[in-house]
Amino acid sequence: MTAPISLLVIGGGPAGLAAARAFRDYVGDGDVAIVADELRMPYRRPPLTKELLRGEIDEAELPIEPEPWLAEHCVRLIGGRAVALDPDNRTVSLSGGRTLDYETCLLATGAEPARLPIPGADDPAVRVLRTLDHLRELNVRLRAEAPVIVVGSGFIGCEISASLRRRGHPVTLVSDESAPNEARLGADAATQIAGWLADDGTVLHLGQAVETVERSDGRLRVSAGDARFEAEVVIMAAGVGPRSELAAAAGISLDDGAIPVDAGMRTRAPGVLAAGDVCLAENPTAGRALRVEHWGEALAQGAVAGQTAAGREACWDEVPGFWSTIGSRTLKYAAWGDGFDELRYEPRGDGFAVFYGREGKLVGVLTYDADDEYERGRDAVARGVPWSN
C-alpha cells in the first residue's frame, strides 16, 4: 500500500509553492506534491498585466523557482485538476480517475476572473486576464494598433489600460466608478490615477456601468448608458471570485464564497488547510478575518500553511499590502482592506501620501513616490495607532 502524501497542495500558484517550501524547510522527509491544472511551474502573475503584456520580458522570466528546484527539494509537480475532496478519508480525486491519499491537504486554488452578468459577456472576443494562457489568447487577438475596451477601473483594469497604450493600442476604459479606484482609495488619489491614464492617452468613460456587449461586422459594441463604444477586443477587469467549489462540494462551509480559516490557515475540516485568494483568514493583529487578493499575502499565508502542516505554530498577522504599477508610476498600498471613514491626502514633492482612518484608528496608507511614508505608515497601521488629523 502506498503511503499517503505528507502535504498535498491543490493549486500551482504562489501560496502552494510557498507552503511546499516552508514544509520542506522544517520536515526533511515525507512526500510533498503540488497538483497544478496549468501544467507548468508556479509563476508570477503580476507581470501579466504589466511587463509581459508590454513585451518587456518573456515568459521564461515568470517562474517563481526554476524547474530543478522541485528535484532539489523533493517536491512533485502533478499535472491535473482536482475534482473531489474527501476530508473523512483524506483523499483527493483527479480528473482522469486518479486518487491521491494525503495526511494534510492545502487548498490553494486561488481565484478566477469575474464576467459581468450582461448580454454578450461570453463572446469569444471578450477576454479576461488572470493566467498565462489568458495572455497568450489575448495576444493572438490583438492585431497591431487594434482598439481595445477595458471594462473596470480597479488596479488590474488601470494596469492593463496603461500597458496597452504603451503598445500603441487605442484604449477606452469604461467603469461605473466616477474615478478609478475611488471606492477603495478616495477621490484625491482616484483623480491622480485618472490624470495619469488620460495623460497616457486612455479615453475614460466613467460613472456609467456597461450594460451590453454586441457583435457587429466583426467588431464589438459596448453600451454604457447613452454611450456606445466599438473595439476589436474587450477585456473585462471586473474583479475575481474565490475558486472554492472543491471545498463546498466536500462539505466545508463557506463565508461569502471564501473558505474560512484560522490564523494558522486551518479550515473547519481536520487535515485541510487553505491559503491565498480562496480563503477568509483570521488575522490577530487586525482582530478579525480578512479576505485579500494580493500576491504577497498568498506567499505569506502559504508559508504559514506549510509550517502548520509541519507541526509548527505559525500565524498570519501581517498588514496586507501590494504595489501597483500603472504605466511608469508605482503605487504602494497597505491597509486592512475593509474600508475607511476618513482620510488625509498629503502632497509629497512630485508624489503624495494618503492616510486612511476608521473608527478612530489608522487603517491604511497609500503612497506614490514617498517610500519612507509607506514604510512608516504600514508600521503604524500594524500598531493600530490612533487616527489624527
C-alpha positions in Angstrom: 0.0 0.0 0.0 1.3 3.4 -1.0 2.0 5.8 1.9 -0.2 8.9 1.9 1.3 12.2 0.7 2.5 14.2 3.7 1.5 17.5 2.2 -0.7 17.6 -0.9 -1.2 21.1 -2.3 -4.1 21.8 -4.7 -3.1 24.8 -6.8 0.0 25.8 -8.6 0.3 29.4 -7.5 2.4 31.4 -5.0 0.5 30.1 -1.9 1.0 26.5 -2.9 4.7 26.9 -3.7 5.4 28.9 -0.5 3.7 26.1 1.5 5.8 23.4 -0.1 8.9 25.4 0.5 8.1 26.1 4.2 7.1 22.5 4.9 10.3 21.2 3.4 12.3 23.7 5.4 11.0 22.1 8.6 10.5 18.4 7.6 13.3 16.7 6.0 11.4 13.6 4.8 7.8 13.0 3.8 6.2 13.3 0.4 5.2 16.7 -0.9 3.2 17.2 -4.1 1.6 20.1 -5.9 -1.4 19.5 -8.2 -1.4 22.2 -10.8 -4.1 22.4 -13.6 -2.0 24.8 -15.7 0.7 22.1 -16.2 3.6 24.5 -15.6 5.9 25.7 -12.8 4.2 28.1 -10.4 4.8 31.6 -11.8 4.5 35.3 -11.1 1.1 36.7 -12.2 1.7 40.5 -11.6 3.8 40.8 -14.8 0.9 39.5 -16.9 -0.8 43.0 -16.8 2.5 44.9 -16.9 5.9 43.9 -18.2 4.8 40.8 -20.1 1.8 42.4 -21.6 4.1 45.3 -22.8 6.6 42.8 -24.2 9.4 44.0 -21.9 10.1 40.5 -20.6 9.5 37.0 -21.9 7.7 34.0 -20.4 10.9 32.4 -19.3 11.2 35.0 -16.6 7.9 34.2 -14.9 8.6 31.1 -12.8 8.9 31.7 -9.1 11.5 28.9 -8.9 13.4 27.2 -11.8 12.3 23.7 -12.6 15.3 22.0 -10.9 14.0 23.4 -7.6 11.4 20.6 -7.5 14.0 17.8 -7.5 16.3 19.7 -5.2 13.5 19.9 -2.6 11.9 16.6 -3.3 8.6 18.2 -4.4 6.5 16.5 -7.0 4.5 18.6 -9.6 1.4 16.7 -10.7 -0.4 18.0 -13.8 -4.1 17.6 -13.4 -7.3 19.0 -12.0 -8.7 18.1 -8.6 -12.4 17.2 -8.9 -13.3 15.8 -5.5 -12.0 16.2 -1.9 -13.0 13.6 0.8 -11.8 15.0 4.2 -13.1 12.0 6.1 -11.0 9.5 4.1 -8.3 12.1 3.3 -8.3 11.6 -0.4 -8.4 13.8 -3.5 -9.7 12.6 -6.8 -8.2 14.0 -10.0 -9.7 14.3 -13.5 -8.9 11.0 -15.3 -9.8 8.9 -12.3 -6.6 9.0 -10.2 -7.0 9.2 -6.4 -4.4 10.6 -4.0 -4.2 9.9 -0.3 -2.9 12.6 2.0 -2.1 13.4 5.6 -2.6 17.2 5.1 -4.2 18.9 2.2 -3.8 22.6 1.4 -6.4 24.2 -0.8 -4.6 27.0 -2.7 -6.9 27.1 -5.7 -6.8 30.9 -6.0 -9.5 33.0 -7.7 -11.0 33.3 -11.1 -11.9 36.5 -13.0 -15.5 37.6 -12.9 -17.6 38.4 -16.0 -20.3 40.9 -15.7 -23.8 39.3 -15.8 -24.7 41.2 -19.0 -25.6 40.2 -22.6 -22.6 39.5 -24.7 -20.1 38.9 -21.8 -19.3 35.4 -23.1 -18.4 36.5 -26.6 -15.1 34.9 -27.6 -13.6 38.4 -28.2 -14.4 39.4 -24.6 -11.3 38.4 -22.7 -10.2 38.2 -19.1 -6.6 38.3 -17.9 -5.5 36.1 -15.0 -3.3 33.4 -16.4 -0.5 33.0 -18.9 -2.9 31.1 -21.2 -5.3 34.1 -21.0 -2.5 36.4 -22.1 -1.5 34.1 -24.9 -5.1 34.0 -26.2 -5.3 37.8 -25.9 -2.2 38.4 -27.8 -3.5 36.2 -30.7 -6.5 38.5 -31.0 -4.6 41.8 -30.5 -3.9 43.0 -34.0 -1.3 45.8 -34.1 -2.9 49.1 -33.0 -6.3 47.4 -32.7 -8.7 49.4 -30.5 -9.5 47.8 -27.1 -12.1 48.5 -24.5 -11.2 47.8 -20.9 -14.2 47.3 -18.5 -13.4 48.1 -14.9 -11.3 50.7 -13.1 -9.7 48.7 -10.4 -5.9 48.2 -10.3 -5.9 45.4 -12.9 -8.0 47.5 -15.3 -5.8 50.5 -14.9 -2.6 48.4 -15.3 -3.9 46.8 -18.5 -5.1 50.1 -20.0 -1.7 51.7 -19.4 0.2 48.7 -20.8 -1.9 48.5 -23.9 -1.4 52.3 -24.5 2.3 51.7 -24.4 1.9 49.0 -27.1 0.2 51.6 -29.3 -3.4 50.4 -28.9 -6.3 53.0 -28.7 -7.8 52.2 -25.3 -11.2 53.2 -23.8 -11.7 52.4 -20.1 -15.4 52.1 -19.1 -16.4 51.9 -15.4 -19.3 52.7 -13.2 -16.9 54.5 -10.8 -16.7 58.2 -11.1 -12.9 57.9 -10.9 -10.6 54.8 -10.9 -10.4 53.0 -7.6 -12.4 55.8 -5.9 -14.3 53.4 -3.6 -11.1 51.9 -2.3 -8.7 54.9 -2.3 -10.8 58.0 -2.1 -11.4 60.9 -4.5 -7.9 62.6 -4.3 -5.9 59.5 -5.3 -8.5 58.4 -7.8 -8.3 61.8 -9.5 -4.5 61.4 -9.7 -4.8 58.0 -11.3 -7.4 59.3 -13.8 -5.0 62.0 -14.8 -2.2 59.5 -15.4 -4.3 57.4 -17.6 -5.6 60.4 -19.6 -2.1 61.8 -20.0 -1.1 58.4 -21.5 -3.9 58.6 -23.9 -6.6 56.3 -22.4 -10.1 57.6 -23.1 -12.1 57.4 -19.8 -15.8 56.9 -19.7 -16.7 56.9 -16.0 -19.8 56.9 -13.9 -21.9 54.5 -16.1 -22.0 50.8 -15.9 -21.6 48.6 -19.0 -25.0 47.2 -19.9 -24.4 45.1 -23.1 -21.7 43.9 -25.5 -22.9 43.3 -29.0 -21.1 41.9 -32.1 -21.4 43.9 -35.4 -19.4 43.4 -38.6 -16.6 41.6 -36.8 -16.3 44.3 -34.0 -17.7 44.6 -30.6 -20.0 47.4 -29.4 -20.2 48.2 -25.8 -23.2 50.1 -24.4 -22.9 52.2 -21.2 -25.9 54.4 -20.6 -26.4 56.5 -23.7 -22.8 56.0 -24.8 -21.6 53.4 -27.4 -18.0 52.3 -28.0 -16.6 50.0 -30.6 -13.4 47.8 -30.5 -12.0 44.6 -31.8 -11.3 43.3 -28.3 -13.0 43.9 -24.9 -11.1 43.0 -21.7 -13.2 42.6 -18.6 -11.4 43.6 -15.4 -14.4 43.2 -13.1 -12.8 41.6 -10.1 -12.3 38.0 -9.1 -14.1 35.3 -7.1 -12.6 32.5 -5.0 -12.3 29.1 -6.6 -13.9 27.3 -3.6 -16.1 24.7 -5.4 -13.9 21.8 -4.3 -14.3 22.8 -0.6 -18.0 23.4 -0.9 -18.6 20.0 -2.5 -16.6 18.4 0.3 -19.0 19.9 2.9 -16.7 22.7 4.1 -18.9 25.7 4.8 -18.0 29.0 3.0 -18.3 32.6 4.0 -19.4 34.8 1.1 -17.8 32.3 -1.2 -14.5 32.0 0.6 -13.1 29.3 2.8 -12.9 30.4 6.5 -9.6 29.6 8.2 -7.9 30.5 11.4 -4.6 32.4 11.6 -2.7 29.1 11.1 -4.7 28.5 7.8 -6.7 25.6 9.3 -10.2 25.1 7.9 -13.0 23.5 9.9 -12.2 20.1 8.3 -9.4 18.1 10.1 -6.3 17.8 7.9 -7.4 20.5 5.4 -5.8 23.9 5.2 -6.5 26.8 2.8 -4.4 29.8 1.8 -4.3 32.7 -0.7 -7.1 34.2 -2.7 -9.5 31.4 -1.9 -9.6 31.9 1.9 -11.0 34.3 4.5 -8.3 34.3 7.2 -8.3 35.4 10.8 -5.6 38.0 11.4 -4.9 38.6 15.2 -3.3 41.9 14.5 -6.4 43.2 12.8 -8.6 41.4 15.3 -10.9 40.0 12.6 -11.0 37.8 9.5 -9.8 39.3 6.2 -10.0 38.2 2.6 -7.2 39.6 0.5 -6.2 39.1 -3.2 -2.6 40.2 -3.0 0.4 38.4 -4.3 2.4 39.0 -1.1 -0.3 37.7 1.1 -0.6 34.5 -0.9 3.1 33.9 -0.3 2.8 34.8 3.4 -0.3 32.7 4.0 1.2 29.8 2.1 4.3 29.9 4.2 2.2 29.8 7.4 0.2 26.9 6.0 3.4 25.0 5.3 4.6 25.5 8.8 1.3 24.4 10.2 1.4 21.2 8.1 4.9 20.6 9.5 3.5 20.7 13.1 4.9 24.2 14.0 3.0 27.0 15.5 2.6 29.8 12.8 0.3 32.7 12.4 -0.6 35.1 9.6 -0.6 38.5 11.4 0.8 40.9 8.8 -0.8 44.1 7.4 -1.9 43.2 3.8 -0.2 45.3 1.1 0.8 45.4 -2.5 2.3 47.6 -5.2 0.6 48.5 -8.5 2.5 49.9 -11.4 0.3 52.0 -13.8 2.5 52.8 -16.8 5.7 54.1 -15.2 4.1 55.1 -11.9 4.1 52.7 -8.9 1.6 53.0 -6.1 2.3 51.3 -2.7 -0.7 50.4 -0.6 -1.1 48.7 2.8 -4.4 48.5 4.6 -6.7 46.2 6.4 -8.9 46.5 3.4 -12.4 46.8 4.9 -13.0 50.4 4.3 -12.4 53.8 6.0 -14.5 56.6 7.3 -12.0 59.5 6.9 -8.8 60.2 5.1 -5.9 62.7 4.8 -4.2 63.4 1.4 -0.8 64.9 1.7 1.4 66.1 -1.4 5.0 65.0 -1.1 7.1 66.8 -3.8 6.1 65.1 -7.1 4.4 62.3 -5.1 1.8 62.0 -2.4 0.7 60.0 0.6 -2.9 59.2 1.7 -3.7 58.0 5.2 -7.0 56.3 6.0 -8.8 56.2 9.3 -11.6 54.0 10.6 -13.3 54.1 14.0 -10.6 56.3 15.4 -7.6 54.3 14.2 -5.2 54.4 11.3 -6.1 51.5 9.0 -4.3 52.2 5.7 -1.7 54.1 3.8 -1.2 54.7 0.0 1.9 56.4 -1.4 3.3 57.4 -4.7 7.0 58.4 -4.8 7.0 58.6 -1.0 8.6 55.3 0.1 9.5 56.5 3.6 5.9 57.4 4.3 4.8 54.0 3.1 7.1 52.1 5.5 6.2 54.3 8.4 2.5 54.2 7.6 2.4 50.4 7.3 4.2 50.0 10.6 1.7 52.5 12.2 -1.3 50.5 10.8 0.1 47.3 12.3 0.4 49.1 15.7 -3.1 50.4 15.5 -2.1 54.0 16.2 -4.9 56.4 16.9 -6.2 58.4 13.9 -5.0 62.0 13.9 -5.7 65.0 11.6 
